[in-house]
Amino acid sequence: MLNSTKITDLPVVRGRYSENAPLGVKGWFRCGGAAEILFKPEDQDDLQHFLQNCPSQTPVHIFGALSNTIIRDGGLKGVTIRLGRQFADIKVEGDLITAGALALDANVANIAAEHALGGLEFLSGIPGTIGGALKMNAGCYGVETKDVLVEATLLSRNGRLITVTPQELEMTYRHTNIDQDIVLSATFKGIPESSEFVKARIAEIKTRREESQPIREKTGGSTFANPSVDDLTAAGLPEETKVWKLIDSVGGRGLMVGGAQMNEKHCNFMINTGNATSADLENLGEEIRARVLEKHGITLRWEIRRMGESL
Ligand SMILES: Cc1cc2nc3c(=O)[nH]c(=O)nc-3n(C[C@H](O)[C@H](O)[C@H](O)COP(=O)(O)OP(=O)(O)OC[C@H]3O[C@@H](n4cnc5c(N)ncnc54)[C@H](O)[C@@H]3O)c2cc1C
């Protein structure tokens, strides 16, 4: 990878920088290139100091569990922030749950259940972190992150601490306006309920997902977002048509490019069957998009984030 950012150009920090650090292979897809520079901040103050003093032209990225991201094979230029365990605390006060950006969604759901708080069970089915859930407005079974979010604390690209509401984040289906900002933590509101009921719903979600999704594969969840009602209507399709039906209708189920395949069980899930490159995954997705555009006149929107340089 062509080096364009050097550690010597970056602020002196208490945390750790490493060069050419494996990144894509740490994600759910287990493929893709390295981070030009990886920064592991010591704590929130260290991260803030870094952002306040990092040259504005240096690209800065952040990830959680990389369960929704393809890192391209040529790696990611600039600095990639990797949060540590100190950003994964979960606190409960009354019916409010505050979780650090690196807390796993499933842990938040489980701790809510322990405290007899319902409404957050959907998080148990999403294998990412709270930072990723906010950025993506993650959701399942009819509930989205925005429905339970009270407020979030972010650091802007230049290190300013901000508290925002879901409205200010303009959260819509798998979308928010978070771009350069870094999520530090989020507060959710639960609904007081019997702990047993909440735990039973979490168990139900687990069973449902094991039956319908390839959750033990190298995957990134739904590849494409469901099309809008306007797009479906314009294409003369019923407004409840899900994206998997469109993929199925163009022969996408099981389709392979190199080591990448649209899953047989859930054809909107793309998987690395073993030796896929990130280019295989992306080319497979683009092949599906081209076929759906040709047949239905609908341009599918990638839900999986694709970042970095192609080889
Ligand atoms: C088996 C499987 C099932 C899935 N099922 C669902 C589902 O039902 N519903 C659903 O919505 N998603 C689902 N996903 C996708 C994924 O888990 C979610 O999008 C999740 O919210 C991503 O979180 P992450 O921490 O892995 O984010 P990453 O993939 O690490 O990052 C995703 C985006 O979030 C940004 N981001 C991450 N952390 C921060 C932060 N601290 N501050 C600012 N930005 C940040 C990244 O920059 C990137 O743009 C599934 C994925 C898999 C593998």
The ligand as a Tripos MOL2 file, in Angstrom:
@<TRIPOS>MOLECULE
LIG
   53    58     1     0     0
SMALL
NO_CHARGES

@<TRIPOS>ATOM
      1 C1        -24.8320  -12.4540   10.8330 C.3       1 LIG1
      2 C2        -25.1770  -10.9830   10.7630 C.ar      1 LIG1
      3 C3        -26.4790  -10.5570   11.0070 C.ar      1 LIG1
      4 C4        -26.8120   -9.2020   10.9350 C.ar      1 LIG1
      5 N1        -28.1160   -8.8270   11.1680 N.ar      1 LIG1
      6 C5        -28.4290   -7.5100   11.1670 C.ar      1 LIG1
      7 C6        -29.7740   -7.0780   11.4530 C.ar      1 LIG1
      8 O1        -30.6680   -7.8700   11.7020 O.2       1 LIG1
      9 N2        -30.0400   -5.7510   11.4180 N.ar      1 LIG1
     10 C7        -29.0880   -4.8300   11.1460 C.ar      1 LIG1
     11 O2        -29.4000   -3.6400   11.1600 O.2       1 LIG1
     12 N3        -27.8160   -5.2130   10.8710 N.ar      1 LIG1
     13 C8        -27.4660   -6.5080   10.8770 C.ar      1 LIG1
     14 N4        -26.1790   -6.8870   10.5910 N.ar      1 LIG1
     15 C9        -25.1840   -5.8640   10.1960 C.3       1 LIG1
     16 C10       -24.3650   -5.2870   11.3590 C.3       1 LIG1
     17 O3        -24.2480   -6.2040   12.4280 O.3       1 LIG1
     18 C11       -24.9520   -3.9580   11.8530 C.3       1 LIG1
     19 O4        -24.9770   -2.9840   10.8390 O.3       1 LIG1
     20 C12       -24.1460   -3.4140   13.0320 C.3       1 LIG1
     21 O5        -24.8280   -2.3080   13.5680 O.3       1 LIG1
     22 C13       -22.7300   -2.9790   12.6410 C.3       1 LIG1
     23 O6        -21.9980   -2.7530   13.8220 O.3       1 LIG1
     24 P1        -20.4180   -2.9050   13.8160 P.3       1 LIG1
     25 O7        -19.9270   -2.5070   15.1410 O.co2     1 LIG1
     26 O8        -20.0060   -4.2460   13.3600 O.co2     1 LIG1
     27 O9        -20.0590   -1.8070   12.7140 O.3       1 LIG1
     28 P2        -18.8230   -1.8260   11.6820 P.3       1 LIG1
     29 O10       -19.0780   -2.8180   10.5910 O.co2     1 LIG1
     30 O11       -17.5560   -1.9340   12.4180 O.co2     1 LIG1
     31 O12       -19.0070   -0.3640   11.0740 O.3       1 LIG1
     32 C14       -20.1770   -0.0500   10.3580 C.3       1 LIG1
     33 C15       -20.2370    1.4630   10.1870 C.3       1 LIG1
     34 O13       -20.3910    2.0520   11.4820 O.3       1 LIG1
     35 C16       -19.3610    2.9920   11.7100 C.3       1 LIG1
     36 N5        -18.9860    2.9640   13.1220 N.ar      1 LIG1
     37 C17       -18.6760    1.8970   13.8970 C.ar      1 LIG1
     38 N6        -18.3820    2.2900   15.1620 N.ar      1 LIG1
     39 C18       -18.4940    3.6430   15.1620 C.ar      1 LIG1
     40 C19       -18.2900    4.6450   16.1580 C.ar      1 LIG1
     41 N7        -17.9150    4.3550   17.4090 N.pl3     1 LIG1
     42 N8        -18.4910    5.9400   15.8060 N.ar      1 LIG1
     43 C20       -18.8670    6.2860   14.5540 C.ar      1 LIG1
     44 N9        -19.0690    5.3760   13.5610 N.ar      1 LIG1
     45 C21       -18.8820    4.0670   13.8670 C.ar      1 LIG1
     46 C22       -18.2110    2.5680   10.8210 C.3       1 LIG1
     47 O14       -17.3880    3.6720   10.4860 O.3       1 LIG1
     48 C23       -18.9570    2.0340    9.6010 C.3       1 LIG1
     49 O15       -19.3100    3.1030    8.7330 O.3       1 LIG1
     50 C24       -25.8160   -8.2480   10.6470 C.ar      1 LIG1
     51 C25       -24.4960   -8.6640   10.4180 C.ar      1 LIG1
     52 C26       -24.1730  -10.0140   10.4780 C.ar      1 LIG1
     53 C27       -22.7480  -10.4300   10.2480 C.3       1 LIG1
@<TRIPOS>BOND
     1     1     2 1
     2     2     3 ar
     3     2    52 ar
     4     3     4 ar
     5     4     5 ar
     6     4    50 ar
     7     5     6 ar
     8     6     7 ar
     9     6    13 1
    10     7     8 2
    11     7     9 ar
    12     9    10 ar
    13    10    11 2
    14    10    12 ar
    15    12    13 ar
    16    13    14 ar
    17    14    15 1
    18    14    50 ar
    19    15    16 1
    20    16    17 1
    21    16    18 1
    22    18    19 1
    23    18    20 1
    24    20    21 1
    25    20    22 1
    26    22    23 1
    27    23    24 1
    28    24    25 2
    29    24    26 1
    30    24    27 1
    31    27    28 1
    32    28    29 2
    33    28    30 1
    34    28    31 1
    35    31    32 1
    36    32    33 1
    37    33    34 1
    38    33    48 1
    39    34    35 1
    40    35    36 1
    41    35    46 1
    42    36    37 ar
    43    36    45 ar
    44    37    38 ar
    45    38    39 ar
    46    39    40 ar
    47    39    45 ar
    48    40    41 1
    49    40    42 ar
    50    42    43 ar
    51    43    44 ar
    52    44    45 ar
    53    46    47 1
    54    46    48 1
    55    48    49 1
    56    50    51 ar
    57    51    52 ar
    58    52    53 1
@<TRIPOS>SUBSTRUCTURE
     1 LIG1         1 GROUP 0 **** ****
